[in-house]
Amino acid sequence: MQGTILIDGYNVLHSPAFHFPLNLDLEGQRDHLIRLLYSYADQHGVDIIVVFDSSLNTPQRQFQTRRVRVVFSKPNQEADAVIRQYIRQEPHISQLTVVSSDQAIRFTAYDHGARSLSSEEFCRQLFSLPPSSVKRAGEPEETREKYEPNLSDQDIQEWMELFNRDDSNEI
């Protein structure tokens, strides 16, 4: 795959197919997604633009690495408007893939000749990466290990059952 992927950030974060550690707040979830996108971009040779809605608590920031650009909409502007503007202004529209489950955004992509994927479809691709390839640019190895537990799916299920069990009668 070559070209550019334009991502509706919070749409992906709220997708039932997006997995993140349970202890993360919204900023941690965003950082987790961005970290996954760095690895995805490197492995697939694509450029990625991920757009998030701004809020009063969101610092007005925009940053870019070699392959990933993160954009926050302006106050009182929805990310959807920013995404539609990118689609309309893209000079290489046939090389653009738009990721969102928002039908209005997908129709805009289709109308302008871009490909589109639902957030769920993209998450399935994103999580097909081997866990060892997920890294944050410049992040020390010991920091990465903190976020990558060595638990099997069975181990996770056992812990989930343990923590969800009602032990109130055993006191």
Backbone as a chain_set.jsonl record, in Angstrom:
{"seq": "MQGTILIDGYNVLHSPAFHFPLNLDLEGQRDHLIRLLYSYADQHGVDIIVVFDSSLNTPQRQFQTRRVRVVFSKPNQEADAVIRQYIRQEPHISQLTVVSSDQAIRFTAYDHGARSLSSEEFCRQLFSLPPSSVKRAGEPEETREKYEPNLSDQDIQEWMELFNRDDSNEI", "coords": {"N": [[0.853, -1.179, 0.0], [0.613, 2.17, -0.857], [0.787, 5.741, -0.553], [-1.413, 8.049, 1.101], [-2.97, 7.959, 4.272], [-5.831, 9.137, 5.725], [-7.106, 9.814, 8.801], [-9.899, 9.669, 10.95], [-9.55, 10.427, 14.018], [-10.825, 10.191, 16.726], [-12.986, 8.685, 15.997], [-11.86, 6.244, 15.309], [-10.724, 5.61, 17.814], [-13.052, 5.196, 19.32], [-14.1, 2.994, 18.171], [-15.451, -0.289, 18.303], [-13.603, -2.185, 17.652], [-11.132, -1.24, 18.354], [-8.424, -1.679, 20.474], [-7.122, -1.051, 23.677], [-4.994, -0.552, 26.548], [-6.705, -0.888, 29.627], [-6.321, 0.986, 31.663], [-5.883, 3.525, 30.685], [-6.303, 7.038, 30.266], [-8.075, 9.487, 28.237], [-6.069, 10.952, 26.858], [-3.945, 9.164, 27.063], [-5.018, 7.076, 25.563], [-5.113, 8.284, 23.039], [-2.353, 8.648, 22.624], [-1.557, 5.986, 22.583], [-2.842, 5.079, 20.242], [-1.516, 6.718, 18.358], [1.09, 5.769, 18.622], [0.748, 3.168, 17.637], [0.104, 3.859, 15.032], [2.528, 4.952, 14.084], [4.117, 2.65, 13.824], [2.57, 1.211, 11.987], [2.631, 2.899, 9.741], [5.384, 2.862, 9.115], [5.758, 0.12, 8.532], [4.049, -0.291, 6.35], [4.737, 1.6, 4.513], [3.414, 4.076, 4.169], [2.038, 7.411, 4.386], [0.553, 9.061, 7.127], [-2.172, 10.945, 8.251], [-3.676, 11.974, 11.084], [-6.609, 13.107, 12.519], [-7.953, 14.884, 15.19], [-10.718, 15.946, 17.21], [-10.709, 19.103, 18.789], [-10.638, 20.278, 22.168], [-11.541, 22.175, 25.077], [-9.633, 21.419, 26.898], [-7.639, 20.355, 25.381], [-4.402, 20.744, 24.256], [-3.485, 23.14, 21.827], [-2.093, 21.74, 19.388], [0.023, 20.532, 16.848], [1.718, 18.093, 15.291], [4.416, 16.419, 13.617], [5.984, 13.559, 12.378], [8.344, 11.628, 10.541], [6.561, 10.075, 8.969], [4.028, 10.303, 10.107], [1.459, 12.537, 10.836], [-0.086, 14.527, 13.205], [-3.067, 16.145, 13.9], [-4.987, 18.605, 15.494], [-8.244, 19.856, 15.569], [-9.346, 23.282, 15.254], [-10.526, 25.318, 18.036], [-14.038, 25.103, 18.512], [-14.415, 23.931, 16.04], [-15.167, 21.091, 14.201], [-13.528, 17.933, 13.87], [-14.4, 16.534, 11.663], [-14.947, 18.5, 9.727], [-12.375, 19.407, 9.183], [-11.278, 17.099, 8.105], [-12.888, 16.722, 5.801], [-12.066, 19.009, 4.407], [-9.339, 18.401, 3.925], [-9.735, 16.219, 2.19], [-10.985, 17.454, -0.005], [-8.932, 19.113, -0.881], [-6.831, 17.494, -1.575], [-4.275, 16.766, -3.793], [-3.519, 14.363, -4.965], [-5.695, 12.476, -5.131], [-6.429, 9.845, -5.782], [-4.619, 8.335, -4.438], [-5.297, 8.498, -1.837], [-6.568, 7.243, 1.195], [-9.327, 7.19, 3.224], [-10.142, 6.948, 6.607], [-12.829, 6.246, 8.47], [-15.901, 5.756, 10.187], [-17.971, 7.355, 9.86], [-20.608, 8.172, 7.896], [-21.04, 10.487, 6.3], [-18.46, 11.507, 5.928], [-17.306, 9.352, 4.582], [-18.848, 9.343, 2.248], [-18.061, 11.81, 1.177], [-15.385, 11.23, 0.634], [-15.699, 9.205, -1.289], [-17.111, 10.635, -3.291], [-15.099, 12.34, -4.18], [-13.226, 10.675, -5.215], [-11.525, 9.198, -3.577], [-10.372, 6.345, -1.718], [-12.037, 4.496, 0.904], [-12.147, 3.299, 4.266], [-13.865, 1.646, 6.88], [-13.711, 2.433, 10.383], [-13.562, 0.1, 11.876], [-12.663, -1.792, 9.979], [-10.111, -0.742, 9.462], [-8.961, -0.941, 12.014], [-8.783, -3.718, 12.297], [-6.758, -4.22, 10.442], [-4.723, -2.705, 11.599], [-4.262, -3.979, 14.063], [-3.217, -6.333, 13.25], [-0.558, -6.238, 13.242], [2.617, -7.467, 14.39], [3.142, -7.616, 17.936], [5.723, -6.872, 18.856], [6.567, -5.015, 17.049], [5.402, -2.632, 17.603], [6.051, 0.561, 18.526], [7.213, 3.61, 20.012], [8.47, 6.463, 18.552], [11.818, 7.028, 19.25], [11.537, 6.075, 21.799], [12.665, 4.618, 24.82], [13.596, 1.172, 25.31], [12.875, 0.001, 27.813], [10.661, 1.534, 28.577], [8.766, 0.911, 26.645], [8.268, -1.774, 27.283], [6.754, -1.561, 29.586], [4.187, -1.04, 28.721], [3.454, -3.241, 27.295], [2.158, -6.024, 28.088], [3.056, -9.402, 28.878], [0.954, -11.345, 28.451], [-1.19, -14.022, 27.718], [-4.149, -14.502, 25.67], [-5.8, -16.193, 27.092], [-4.81, -15.857, 29.728], [-5.508, -13.168, 30.137], [-8.297, -13.365, 29.987], [-8.795, -14.949, 32.262], [-7.985, -13.166, 34.298], [-9.827, -11.123, 33.841], [-12.214, -12.433, 34.488], [-11.718, -12.927, 37.187], [-11.595, -10.294, 38.284], [-14.116, -9.366, 37.682], [-15.793, -10.894, 39.164], [-18.284, -11.341, 41.669], [-17.622, -11.027, 44.876], [-18.851, -10.348, 47.23], [-20.294, -11.82, 49.11], [-18.491, -13.397, 50.378], [-17.208, -12.409, 52.617]], "CA": [[0.0, 0.0, 0.0], [1.331, 3.436, -0.87], [-0.096, 6.883, -0.526], [-1.697, 8.705, 2.377], [-4.17, 7.544, 4.992], [-6.404, 10.234, 6.507], [-7.833, 9.092, 9.846], [-10.776, 10.319, 11.913], [-8.931, 9.887, 15.222], [-11.716, 9.735, 17.79], [-13.843, 7.653, 15.423], [-11.108, 4.999, 15.476], [-10.619, 5.321, 19.254], [-14.341, 4.734, 19.837], [-14.508, 1.794, 17.444], [-15.4, -1.488, 19.135], [-12.462, -3.002, 17.249], [-9.879, -0.651, 18.842], [-8.051, -2.228, 21.774], [-6.104, -0.293, 24.389], [-4.956, -0.913, 27.964], [-7.872, -0.352, 30.328], [-5.982, 2.038, 32.622], [-5.498, 4.766, 30.006], [-7.264, 8.12, 30.082], [-8.231, 9.832, 26.824], [-4.765, 11.32, 26.308], [-3.2, 7.913, 26.934], [-5.595, 6.348, 24.423], [-4.619, 8.952, 21.822], [-0.933, 8.329, 22.482], [-1.475, 4.576, 22.197], [-3.188, 5.026, 18.825], [-0.439, 7.348, 17.581], [2.211, 4.834, 18.647], [0.404, 2.109, 16.684], [0.153, 4.423, 13.681], [3.937, 5.051, 13.694], [4.554, 1.327, 13.369], [1.81, 0.874, 10.781], [3.16, 3.716, 8.639], [6.703, 2.343, 8.748], [5.66, -1.214, 7.933], [3.304, -0.278, 5.099], [5.269, 2.615, 3.603], [2.395, 5.088, 3.901], [1.993, 8.594, 5.239], [-0.711, 9.079, 7.861], [-2.64, 12.17, 8.904], [-4.753, 11.633, 12.012], [-7.238, 14.357, 12.938], [-8.753, 14.792, 16.409], [-11.459, 17.129, 17.648], [-10.103, 19.851, 19.873], [-11.523, 20.6, 23.281], [-10.949, 23.23, 25.895], [-8.492, 20.852, 27.612], [-6.649, 19.859, 24.438], [-3.463, 21.778, 23.816], [-3.512, 23.365, 20.381], [-0.817, 21.265, 18.895], [0.057, 19.799, 15.593], [3.09, 17.65, 15.161], [4.631, 15.52, 12.505], [7.226, 12.815, 12.288], [8.665, 11.331, 9.138], [5.417, 9.514, 8.252], [2.746, 10.514, 10.799], [1.131, 13.917, 11.19], [-1.221, 14.589, 14.123], [-3.696, 17.458, 13.794], [-6.165, 18.875, 16.322], [-9.056, 20.922, 14.971], [-9.383, 24.531, 16.008], [-11.684, 25.382, 18.928], [-15.341, 25.28, 17.854], [-14.395, 23.33, 14.714], [-15.15, 19.641, 14.313], [-12.527, 17.22, 13.077], [-15.041, 16.165, 10.386], [-14.763, 19.603, 8.776], [-10.963, 19.396, 8.805], [-11.092, 15.922, 7.245], [-13.494, 17.021, 4.495], [-11.207, 19.995, 3.753], [-8.188, 17.651, 3.404], [-10.178, 15.427, 1.035], [-11.239, 18.367, -1.137], [-7.699, 19.764, -1.327], [-5.791, 16.501, -1.877], [-3.961, 16.76, -5.222], [-3.344, 12.979, -5.409], [-6.864, 11.878, -4.487], [-6.481, 8.399, -6.017], [-3.69, 7.711, -3.5], [-5.774, 8.794, -0.488], [-7.527, 6.357, 1.848], [-9.937, 7.872, 4.366], [-10.589, 5.995, 7.619], [-13.89, 6.758, 9.338], [-17.19, 5.082, 10.055], [-18.942, 8.424, 9.641], [-21.068, 8.052, 6.51], [-20.852, 11.745, 5.571], [-17.048, 11.576, 5.537], [-17.068, 8.306, 3.577], [-19.454, 9.812, 0.996], [-17.19, 12.858, 0.643], [-14.226, 10.537, 0.064], [-16.16, 8.531, -2.508], [-17.441, 11.658, -4.291], [-13.878, 12.968, -4.687], [-12.364, 9.659, -5.822], [-10.631, 8.558, -2.604], [-10.833, 5.095, -1.117], [-12.347, 4.658, 2.321], [-12.278, 2.131, 5.124], [-14.5, 1.945, 8.158], [-12.769, 2.369, 11.502], [-13.423, -1.304, 12.251], [-11.798, -2.433, 8.985], [-8.752, -0.277, 9.668], [-8.461, -1.508, 13.276], [-8.384, -5.109, 12.037], [-5.436, -4.142, 9.803], [-3.79, -2.132, 12.562], [-3.934, -4.946, 15.104], [-2.581, -7.512, 12.687], [0.88, -6.039, 13.4], [3.197, -8.195, 15.517], [3.293, -6.701, 19.072], [7.086, -6.375, 19.019], [6.836, -3.931, 16.109], [4.744, -1.412, 18.059], [7.015, 1.361, 19.274], [7.106, 5.055, 19.93], [9.733, 6.977, 18.02], [12.753, 7.495, 20.252], [11.172, 5.593, 23.128], [13.577, 3.593, 25.321], [13.039, -0.183, 25.369], [12.234, -0.29, 29.102], [9.363, 2.204, 28.615], [7.868, 0.127, 25.809], [7.888, -2.998, 27.981], [5.748, -1.224, 30.585], [2.873, -1.011, 28.088], [3.223, -4.462, 26.535], [2.177, -7.158, 29.001], [3.272, -10.712, 28.27], [-0.168, -12.177, 28.846], [-1.926, -14.643, 26.618], [-5.578, -14.209, 25.703], [-6.371, -16.989, 28.19], [-4.446, -15.161, 30.971], [-6.326, -11.953, 30.232], [-9.665, -13.798, 30.291], [-8.826, -15.374, 33.67], [-7.936, -11.962, 35.126], [-11.106, -10.423, 33.684], [-13.201, -13.169, 35.278], [-11.396, -12.71, 38.597], [-11.955, -8.941, 38.684], [-15.547, -9.138, 37.486], [-16.523, -11.789, 40.044], [-18.892, -10.698, 42.828], [-17.192, -11.727, 46.082], [-19.397, -9.629, 48.381], [-20.841, -12.777, 50.071], [-17.408, -14.192, 50.947], [-16.53, -11.643, 53.669]], "C": [[0.893, 1.234, 0.0], [0.318, 4.555, -0.793], [-0.244, 7.436, 0.875], [-2.98, 8.142, 2.961], [-4.586, 8.712, 5.875], [-7.364, 9.614, 7.508], [-8.632, 10.032, 10.731], [-10.416, 9.724, 13.281], [-9.889, 9.36, 16.275], [-12.689, 8.678, 17.282], [-13.158, 6.296, 15.548], [-11.023, 4.63, 16.952], [-11.911, 4.755, 19.83], [-14.88, 3.524, 19.093], [-14.462, 0.594, 18.386], [-14.199, -2.377, 18.805], [-11.125, -2.43, 17.733], [-9.616, -1.141, 20.255], [-6.963, -1.367, 22.395], [-6.108, -0.745, 25.84], [-6.055, -0.181, 28.736], [-7.557, 0.835, 31.235], [-5.661, 3.381, 31.981], [-6.638, 5.777, 29.982], [-7.294, 8.479, 28.596], [-6.894, 10.198, 26.176], [-3.897, 10.077, 26.11], [-3.694, 7.074, 25.77], [-5.113, 6.953, 23.103], [-3.162, 8.593, 21.57], [-0.73, 6.878, 22.043], [-1.785, 4.417, 20.712], [-2.057, 5.585, 17.976], [0.779, 6.424, 17.52], [1.976, 3.68, 17.66], [0.516, 2.614, 15.242], [1.587, 4.599, 13.184], [4.41, 3.719, 13.118], [3.869, 0.937, 12.073], [2.375, 1.616, 9.567], [4.509, 3.189, 8.173], [6.599, 1.005, 8.032], [4.993, -1.205, 6.565], [3.778, 0.79, 4.115], [4.257, 3.668, 3.212], [2.622, 6.295, 4.797], [0.614, 8.622, 5.884], [-0.957, 10.471, 8.422], [-3.793, 11.742, 9.793], [-5.281, 12.935, 12.592], [-8.124, 14.083, 14.146], [-9.534, 16.08, 16.612], [-10.682, 17.798, 18.76], [-11.12, 19.996, 20.987], [-10.853, 21.704, 24.08], [-9.698, 22.736, 26.609], [-7.392, 20.353, 26.686], [-5.697, 20.979, 24.058], [-3.539, 21.916, 22.305], [-2.154, 22.968, 19.842], [-1.018, 20.54, 17.583], [1.503, 19.362, 15.471], [3.193, 16.594, 14.09], [5.976, 14.838, 12.675], [7.448, 12.534, 10.809], [7.435, 10.861, 8.373], [4.059, 9.817, 8.877], [2.595, 11.977, 11.198], [-0.129, 13.891, 12.051], [-1.754, 16.015, 14.123], [-4.886, 17.512, 14.749], [-6.935, 20.013, 15.66], [-8.973, 22.174, 15.837], [-10.56, 24.497, 16.981], [-12.953, 25.704, 18.127], [-15.36, 24.785, 16.41], [-14.319, 21.814, 14.91], [-14.056, 19.042, 13.441], [-13.1, 16.836, 11.717], [-14.837, 17.249, 9.332], [-13.32, 19.65, 8.284], [-10.7, 18.248, 7.83], [-11.675, 16.174, 5.857], [-12.649, 18.029, 3.715], [-9.958, 19.308, 3.166], [-8.572, 16.877, 2.148], [-10.327, 16.329, -0.184], [-9.957, 18.961, -1.711], [-6.596, 18.788, -1.733], [-5.507, 16.451, -3.378], [-3.817, 15.34, -5.801], [-4.453, 12.126, -4.81], [-6.919, 10.361, -4.671], [-5.542, 7.633, -5.085], [-4.104, 7.94, -2.042], [-6.766, 7.724, -0.031], [-8.021, 7.074, 3.093], [-10.477, 6.816, 5.316], [-11.57, 6.677, 8.553], [-15.111, 5.875, 9.149], [-18.312, 6.086, 9.874], [-19.344, 8.423, 8.165], [-20.864, 9.327, 5.698], [-19.406, 11.878, 5.087], [-16.76, 10.555, 4.446], [-17.678, 8.698, 2.225], [-18.6, 10.901, 0.353], [-15.964, 12.226, -0.019], [-14.598, 9.905, -1.271], [-16.42, 9.54, -3.629], [-16.205, 12.29, -4.927], [-12.886, 11.957, -5.257], [-11.367, 9.011, -4.888], [-11.227, 7.224, -2.154], [-11.223, 5.379, 0.325], [-12.452, 3.296, 2.992], [-13.051, 2.547, 6.359], [-13.431, 1.857, 9.249], [-12.519, 0.923, 11.909], [-12.492, -2.039, 11.289], [-10.337, -2.032, 9.205], [-8.16, -0.866, 10.953], [-8.032, -2.96, 13.09], [-7.006, -5.138, 11.367], [-4.381, -3.692, 10.81], [-3.342, -3.166, 13.586], [-3.41, -6.259, 14.552], [-1.059, -7.386, 12.74], [1.406, -6.919, 14.526], [3.455, -7.226, 16.673], [4.697, -6.133, 19.217], [7.396, -5.212, 18.088], [6.233, -2.607, 16.554], [5.716, -0.641, 18.937], [6.702, 2.831, 19.12], [8.468, 5.566, 19.492], [10.596, 7.515, 19.157], [12.48, 6.988, 21.65], [12.147, 4.521, 23.59], [12.861, 2.251, 25.462], [12.301, -0.443, 26.684], [10.876, 0.397, 29.234], [8.348, 1.419, 27.8], [7.375, -1.097, 26.554], [6.792, -2.736, 29.004], [4.341, -1.3, 30.001], [2.539, -2.293, 27.331], [3.281, -5.668, 27.458], [2.382, -8.462, 28.231], [2.188, -11.669, 28.748], [-0.825, -12.761, 27.614], [-3.385, -14.22, 26.714], [-6.251, -14.966, 26.839], [-6.055, -16.337, 29.537], [-5.316, -13.93, 31.183], [-7.753, -12.319, 30.603], [-9.787, -14.216, 31.752], [-8.81, -14.167, 34.607], [-9.255, -11.199, 35.052], [-12.186, -11.115, 34.517], [-12.977, -12.946, 36.77], [-11.867, -11.328, 39.063], [-13.436, -8.642, 38.513], [-16.412, -9.999, 38.392], [-17.074, -11.008, 41.232], [-18.556, -11.509, 44.064], [-17.791, -11.107, 47.35], [-19.94, -10.583, 49.444], [-19.751, -13.568, 50.777], [-16.699, -13.478, 52.089], [-16.758, -12.251, 55.019]], "O": [[1.834, 1.318, 0.789], [-0.882, 4.328, -0.953], [0.647, 7.319, 1.716], [-3.948, 7.883, 2.246], [-3.795, 9.213, 6.672], [-8.331, 8.96, 7.117], [-8.125, 11.051, 11.201], [-10.91, 8.66, 13.655], [-9.783, 8.202, 16.68], [-13.169, 7.858, 18.065], [-13.812, 5.302, 15.862], [-11.226, 3.471, 17.312], [-11.87, 3.922, 20.735], [-15.997, 3.078, 19.356], [-13.532, 0.471, 19.183], [-13.825, -3.233, 19.607], [-10.087, -3.065, 17.547], [-10.476, -1.033, 21.129], [-5.998, -0.995, 21.727], [-7.114, -1.267, 26.321], [-6.297, 1.005, 28.514], [-8.455, 1.618, 31.545], [-5.208, 4.293, 32.672], [-7.788, 5.428, 29.713], [-6.614, 7.845, 27.789], [-6.626, 9.784, 25.048], [-3.198, 9.956, 25.104], [-2.905, 6.439, 25.07], [-4.753, 6.234, 22.171], [-2.779, 8.271, 20.445], [0.151, 6.579, 21.237], [-1.077, 3.703, 20.001], [-1.681, 4.978, 16.974], [1.423, 6.313, 16.477], [2.889, 3.27, 16.942], [0.964, 1.892, 14.352], [1.85, 4.42, 11.995], [5.027, 3.675, 12.054], [4.503, 0.397, 11.166], [2.57, 1.029, 8.503], [4.752, 3.08, 6.971], [7.279, 0.783, 7.03], [5.331, -2.022, 5.708], [3.266, 0.87, 2.999], [4.229, 4.112, 2.064], [3.301, 6.216, 5.821], [-0.378, 8.249, 5.257], [-0.062, 11.092, 8.995], [-4.786, 11.203, 9.304], [-4.519, 13.763, 13.092], [-8.944, 13.165, 14.129], [-9.081, 17.163, 16.241], [-10.063, 17.124, 19.584], [-12.323, 19.851, 20.767], [-9.731, 22.111, 23.781], [-8.798, 23.524, 26.9], [-6.321, 19.967, 27.155], [-6.124, 22.037, 23.595], [-3.647, 20.921, 21.588], [-1.203, 23.75, 19.84], [-2.09, 20.018, 17.278], [2.412, 20.188, 15.542], [2.209, 15.963, 13.705], [6.967, 15.456, 13.064], [6.812, 13.136, 9.944], [7.281, 11.227, 7.208], [3.032, 9.605, 8.232], [3.482, 12.57, 11.812], [-1.132, 13.293, 11.662], [-1.004, 16.971, 14.318], [-5.691, 16.583, 14.806], [-6.347, 21.011, 15.242], [-8.579, 22.119, 17.002], [-11.499, 23.728, 16.778], [-12.919, 26.489, 17.179], [-16.232, 25.18, 15.636], [-13.504, 21.321, 15.69], [-13.71, 19.593, 12.396], [-12.373, 16.812, 10.725], [-14.582, 16.941, 8.168], [-13.07, 19.903, 7.105], [-9.98, 18.415, 6.846], [-11.034, 15.874, 4.85], [-12.528, 17.919, 2.495], [-9.567, 19.602, 2.037], [-7.835, 16.874, 1.162], [-9.848, 15.999, -1.269], [-9.901, 19.279, -2.899], [-5.535, 19.214, -2.189], [-6.401, 16.129, -4.16], [-3.979, 15.149, -7.006], [-4.191, 11.174, -4.075], [-7.412, 9.659, -3.788], [-5.657, 6.414, -4.957], [-3.353, 7.614, -1.123], [-7.679, 7.349, -0.766], [-7.223, 7.515, 3.92], [-11.182, 5.898, 4.898], [-11.206, 7.564, 9.325], [-15.324, 5.315, 8.074], [-19.476, 5.707, 9.75], [-18.508, 8.649, 7.29], [-20.543, 9.249, 4.512], [-19.163, 12.314, 3.962], [-16.048, 10.855, 3.487], [-17.095, 8.419, 1.177], [-18.429, 10.921, -0.866], [-15.556, 12.64, -1.104], [-13.884, 10.059, -2.262], [-16.007, 9.332, -4.77], [-16.251, 12.725, -6.077], [-11.818, 12.342, -5.732], [-10.446, 8.336, -5.348], [-12.44, 7.019, -2.212], [-10.796, 6.377, 0.905], [-12.796, 2.291, 2.369], [-12.911, 3.674, 6.834], [-12.37, 1.268, 9.041], [-11.393, 0.558, 12.249], [-11.637, -2.814, 11.717], [-9.439, -2.871, 9.144], [-6.99, -1.247, 10.979], [-7.03, -3.388, 13.661], [-6.179, -5.99, 11.692], [-3.281, -4.242, 10.858], [-2.163, -3.22, 13.937], [-3.183, -7.202, 15.31], [-0.345, -8.305, 12.339], [0.712, -7.106, 15.526], [3.939, -6.119, 16.437], [4.844, -4.997, 19.668], [8.373, -4.495, 18.3], [6.513, -1.568, 15.956], [6.151, -1.139, 19.975], [6.0, 3.236, 18.193], [9.498, 5.139, 20.014], [10.152, 8.361, 19.934], [13.128, 7.426, 22.6], [12.438, 3.597, 22.83], [11.655, 2.209, 25.706], [11.224, -1.039, 26.68], [10.009, -0.114, 29.944], [7.197, 1.275, 28.213], [6.194, -1.434, 26.475], [5.975, -3.62, 29.262], [3.393, -1.6, 30.727], [1.444, -2.414, 26.78], [4.339, -6.28, 27.604], [1.941, -8.606, 27.091], [2.481, -12.685, 29.378], [-0.995, -12.085, 26.599], [-3.807, -13.649, 27.72], [-7.165, -14.447, 27.479], [-6.928, -16.265, 30.403], [-5.799, -13.686, 32.288], [-8.362, -11.657, 31.444], [-10.77, -13.879, 32.412], [-9.539, -14.143, 35.599], [-9.746, -10.69, 36.06], [-12.984, -10.449, 35.177], [-13.934, -12.793, 37.53], [-12.474, -11.211, 40.127], [-13.951, -7.729, 39.159], [-17.635, -9.857, 38.395], [-16.406, -10.111, 41.747], [-19.141, -12.569, 44.285], [-17.27, -11.331, 48.442], [-20.039, -10.182, 50.604], [-20.05, -14.338, 51.69], [-15.634, -13.941, 52.497], [-16.261, -11.735, 56.02]]}, "num_chains": 1, "name": "protein.A"}
